[in-house]
């Protein structure tokens, strides 16, 4: 006579599942703050917390490779690029009234619709799939890397070009703002200044 293996459901979660839920709530709260705050620097810092929370979620799902890719690429590169863009464009440190376009309800509607579609797709695709967190890892770094860079290499390259364009745009905007702050140059002013300097030197 063989005994059936004990099973657990939603009413008897494990410690890993509880930690996954708590980290998910913190990540969701950080993401909500990052898109609602009017301070651009604070939004970038809250984005760090959001992406770091996602990395922790990957670790809890025994996907260490994806977790470290999340930290190295998104936290270590994308957020740093955003902060450099904010510094180059001399974004205001405090509250910025320009950060609110006045289309909050439209943005909220689109966000809720996109979230509902994403949840529906994920639930429909993995309805009967369970991950054994106590067993051996389902995939290896080699398999994950091959799948990532064979089938998703074009989005990676497109993202790199997009980030480069964002950095170049920040540099162009900072130079334009500096030129506007200097004011228009008066014709002949530079020649007059040079003549004055030569006369001063002759004395």
For each residue, the residues with C-beta under 8 A, 3 or more apart:
1:
2:
3:
4: 7
5:
6:
7: 4
8: 12 13 14
9: 12
10: 13
11:
12: 8 9
13: 8 10 17 18 21
14: 8 17 18 133
15: 18 19
16: 19 20 60 133
17: 13 14 20 21
18: 13 14 15 21 22
19: 15 16 22 23 60
20: 16 17 23 24 57 60 61
21: 13 17 18 24 25
22: 18 19 25 26
23: 19 20 26 27 53 56 57 60
24: 20 21 27 28 53 57
25: 21 22 28 29
26: 22 23 29 30 49 53
27: 23 24 30 31 49 50 53 54 56 57
28: 24 25 31 32
29: 25 26 32 33
30: 26 27 33 34 46 47 49 50 53
31: 27 28 34 35 46 47 50
32: 28 29 35 36
33: 29 30 36 37 42 46
34: 30 31 37 42 43 44 46 47 49 50
35: 31 32 43
36: 32 33
37: 33 34 42 43 46 99
38: 95 96 97 99 100
39: 42 43 93 94 95 96 99
40: 43 44 86 91 92 96 99
41: 44 45 83 86 91 93
42: 33 34 37 39 45 46
43: 34 35 37 39 40 46 47 99
44: 34 40 41 47 48 79 82 83 86
45: 41 42 48 49
46: 30 31 33 34 37 42 43 49 50
47: 30 31 34 43 44 50 51 79 82
48: 44 45 51 52 75 79
49: 26 27 30 34 45 46 52 53
50: 27 30 31 34 46 47 53 54
51: 47 48 54 55 70 71 74 75 78 79
52: 48 49 55 56 71 75
53: 23 24 26 27 30 49 50 56 57
54: 27 50 51 57 58 70
55: 51 52 58 59 67 68 70 71 75
56: 23 27 52 53 59 60 67
57: 20 23 24 27 53 54 60 61
58: 54 55 61 63 64 66 67 70
59: 55 56 62 63 64 67
60: 16 19 20 23 56 57 133
61: 20 57 58 131 133
62: 59 131 133 137 138
63: 58 59 66 67 139 144
64: 58 59 67 68 141
65: 68 69 141 144 145
66: 58 63 69 70 144
67: 55 56 58 59 63 64 70 71
68: 55 64 65 71 72
69: 65 66 72 73 148
70: 51 54 55 58 66 67 73 74 75
71: 51 52 55 67 68 74 75 76
72: 68 69 75 76 77
73: 69 70 76 77 78
74: 51 70 71 77 78 79
75: 48 51 52 55 70 71 72 78 79
76: 71 72 73 79 80
77: 72 73 74 80 81 163
78: 51 73 74 75 81 82 163
79: 44 47 48 51 74 75 76 82 83
80: 76 77 83 84
81: 77 78 84 85 163 166 167
82: 44 47 78 79 85 86
83: 41 44 79 80 86 87
84: 80 81 87 88 167 170
85: 81 82 88 89 166 167 169 170
86: 40 41 44 82 83 89 91
87: 83 84 90 91
88: 84 85 170 171 173 174
89: 85 86 170 173 174 177
90: 87 174 177
91: 40 41 86 87 96
92: 40 95 96
93: 39 41
94: 39
95: 38 39 92 99
96: 38 39 40 91 92 99
97: 38 100
98:
99: 37 38 39 40 43 95 96
100: 38 97 104
101:
102:
103: 106 107
104: 100 107 108
105: 108 109
106: 103 109 110
107: 103 104 110 111
108: 104 105 111 112
109: 105 106 112 113
110: 106 107 113 114
111: 107 108 114 115
112: 108 109 115 116
113: 109 110 116 117
114: 110 111 117 118
115: 111 112 118 119
116: 112 113 119 120
117: 113 114 120 121
118: 114 115 121 122
119: 115 116 122 123
120: 116 117 123 124
121: 117 118 124 125
122: 118 119 125 126
123: 119 120 126 127
124: 120 121 127
125: 121 122 129
126: 122 123 129
127: 123 124
128:
129: 125 126
130:
131: 61 62 138
132: 135
133: 14 16 60 61 62
134:
135: 132
136:
137: 62 140
138: 62 131
139: 63 143 144
140: 137 143 144
141: 64 65 144 145
142: 145 146
143: 139 140 146 147
144: 63 65 66 139 140 141 147 148
145: 65 141 142 148 149
146: 142 143 149 150
147: 143 144 150 151 152
148: 69 144 145 151 152
149: 145 146 152 153 156
150: 146 147 153
151: 147 148
152: 147 148 149 155 156
153: 149 150 156 157
154: 157 158
155: 152 158 159
156: 149 152 153 159 160
157: 153 154 160 161
158: 154 155 161 162
159: 155 156 162 163
160: 156 157 163 164
161: 157 158 164 165
162: 158 159 165 166
163: 77 78 81 159 160 166 167
164: 160 161 167 168
165: 161 162 168 169
166: 81 85 162 163 169 170
167: 81 84 85 163 164 170 171
168: 164 165 171 172
169: 85 165 166 172 173
170: 84 85 88 89 166 167 173 174
171: 88 167 168 174 175
172: 168 169 175 176
173: 88 89 169 170 176 177
174: 88 89 90 170 171 177 178
175: 171 172 178 179
176: 172 173 179 180
177: 89 90 173 174 180 181
178: 174 175 181 182
179: 175 176 182
180: 176 177 183
181: 177 178
182: 178 179 185
183: 180
184:
185: 182 189 190
186: 189
187:
188: 191 192
189: 185 186 192 193
190: 185 193 194
191: 188 194 195
192: 188 189 195 196
193: 189 190 196 197
194: 190 191 197 198
195: 191 192 198 199
196: 192 193 199 200
197: 193 194 200 201
198: 194 195 201 202
199: 195 196 202 203
200: 196 197 203
201: 197 198
202: 198 199
203: 199 200
